[in-house]
């Protein structure tokens, strides 16, 4: 909730299609306190962003393409990992491509993934999405040839989610940041050690200073390495460590 900190630490973060998961008090004041006491920070560009295009699970059998008509991630990735890859695509744009056998409407209504249209051929879809001529047709041909054997040699999607997309009509959903709504958390923060002690930029412990929770940078460093619970677990564990260690401190008595 601190716009200036967002600009400072994450200047390339998408400017549209994003909303924080937070309360008003998540304003960076704990981070500011740490910085004022000489604390080091780390992973300040790290975020976890999500606007999952599934459920239903059958949508994972579709493919995601960018404005070049190319795939860029395994569609069965954790939704936060997928969101990070979409953010890296040109103009933060992407589409979910489905055929008649895999089509369904995303159940995550908060994300607002919009159905572009249905198309009788991949060539029609390619033109309708304003993709480079021949790009989507090549992508689909390569994918379908491998999918016919149950494999995805390009991005290694699990065989359970691999099948040819060759049954007309075809459909495309907008899943990019220019249309959908992605919710996010920031992951960077104060640097601490295994005892929840705050350290300075040279790695020295700042006596009597402990921190834990969302104001510190802990196990998850970025969205590509994130999974559900990787903030809650460290927050709970290191909060207990910080409290126990702080209770032992007798500085300035």
N, C-alpha and C positions, 0 to 999 in steps of 0.2 A: 504493500500500500504506500510505498515511498517512491513516487515517480522519478525523483532525481537520482536515487540510488539505482533504479532500474536502468536509467539512461547511462549512468556512470559504469555500472558493472556488466550490463548485458545490452550493449548498444545495438546489436543485430537482432534482438528479440522482435518477433513479428509485431507490427503496430496495430494490426486489425485482427478481429476474430479471436481475441483472448480476454479472459476474465480471471482474476485471482480467486483461489480457494482460501478464504481467510476471514478474519474479523478486523474491524478498524484498527485495533491495537497492534496488528502486525505491520508496524510502520517503520521498522528498522531501528527503533530506539535502543534496543539491547545491543545491536551491532555497533551503534554510535557510542554507547557507553564503553564497549570493549575497545574500540579504536582509541577513545580518549585516554584509556589506561595503558596504551601501548601494545595491545593485542595484535597478533598476526591474523590474517584471514586467508582462506583458501577456497577453491572451487567457486569463485564468485560468479562465474558465468553459467553455473549449473542450474538447470530447471527440470522439473518433471511436468509434462504437459499431456493432456488427454482429451480426446473426443472420439472415443472408440466407435468404429463403424459396426462392430458386432456387440451383442447378439442381434439376430439369431446366428448360430454358429455356421450355418451354411454359407454365409457371406464371406467367410474366410477362404472359401474355394474360389472366389473371384481374384482378380489381380489389381494392383495399384499401379497407376502410371502417372508420369509427370508431363509437363508441357512439351517435352520432346517425344512423347509417346513411348517412353521407356519405363520398365520396372526399376525399382530402387531399393526394395526391402522385401523380406519374406512376410507374406500377409498373415502368417500365424504368430508373428512376434507379439510380445506384450504390448498393449495398446500405447503405453507411454513411450516405448522404444520407437514404435511406428510414427508417433507424433513428432519425435525428434527428427526422424528422417524426412518427414514431410516438410518440416520447417527449413530443411537444408535445400529443398528443391527450388528451381527458378520461380520467383514470385510467390513462394510458399504454396504453390498450387498442386493439386493432385485429384485424380478421379478413381473411383472404384468401378471396375468393369465386370459385368456379369452377363451370363447368358440365360436362356429360358429355364434351364435346369437348376440354376443357382439363385435366381432372382428372389428377393424378398425386400421389404422395407426395413431399414435399421430401426431397432427398438429404442435406441438411445435418443429420445426426442430432444433432450437438452442440447445435443450437438448440432441439430438442425441440418443434417446432411440432405441436400436437395437433389431430387431426381431430375437430371437434365432432360432425358427423353429416352424413348425406345427407338431402336434402329434395326432395319432389316438386314443390313450387312455391316461388316467391320469398316469397310470403306466409307459407308455413310456416316458411321460414328466418328471416324477420323476427321472427316470434313466438318461434322457438326460441332466437334470439340476444338476445331481450328488447330489441329496437330499437323506437324510436317508431313507432307505427302509420302505415303508408304510406310511411315514410322510405326503406327499402331498395327498395321497389317503384318509387318515383319515381326513385331513383338508377339502378336497372337500366334503366328505360325510357328515360331520357335517354341513358345510355351506349350502349345497344343501338341506338337510333335513329341516333346519330352513327357508331357502329362499323360499321353496315351500309354506310356510304359510305367506310369505312377511315379515319375521322378521330376525333380526340379533342380537340375545341375547348376543353374545360375545363382539362385538364392537359397536353395536347400530347404524349401518349405517341407514340412513333414508329409509323407505320403498319404496320411489320412485326409489331408486337405487339398490334395492334388487330383484334378480331373480335367479333361479337355473342356474348353469353353467354346463349343462349336454348334450349339443349338440356337438358331434364331427364334425370336428376335433377341437383340442384345440391348443392354441398358447401361447407363453411366450415372453414378452419383457423384456430386461435388463433395470432396472431403478436405479441401484445402483451407487455409487460414483466411482466404478472401471471401469465403461464404459461410463456413461452419463456425461454431463457437467452441474454442478450446479453453479448458480450465487448467490452471497451472499453480505450482508451488515453486519457490526458489529454494535451492539446496546449499548455496554457499553460506559461509559464516565464519565465526571465530574459530581459530585453530586451537585444538586441545590435544592432550595426550591420553593415554589409556587410563589415567587416574582422574580424568575430567579437569585437569589443571590447565589453565589458559597459558599459552606460550607466546613469546614475542617473536618478531621476524627472524631472530637469530636462533630460535629454538629453545631459549632459556625460559624456565618457568617463572611466571609472575607470582610472587608469594601471596598466598591468601586469596587468590582469584580462581574461582571454579565456574564452569558453565556447562550447560547441557540443553538438549531440546532443539527447537527450530532456530535458535540464534547461533548455533554452532554448525560447522561443516563436519559431518560424521561419516558413516559408512557409504551412503549413496553420494556420488560426486556429480553425476549427470543423468539425464533421462534414459540414455542408452543402457545404463547399468542399473536401472532402478527396477524394483518389483514391489508389489503391495506389501506394506508393513515395514519397509526399510527405513522409515522415519519413526514410526511408533516404537519399534523394538529398541533401537539405540536411545531414543528419548527416555524411555522407561528405565533401561538399564543404567545409562550414564547419569540420569537424574538421581538415582539411588547412590551411585558411586560419589557423585559430587556432594550430595548431602552428607554422606557418612564422613567424607574427607574434610569437608568444611567444618563439621562439628568437632574435629580434632585440633583445629587451628587455634593457637593461643597468641597470635600476633597482637601487639599493641595493648596487652593487658597490664 
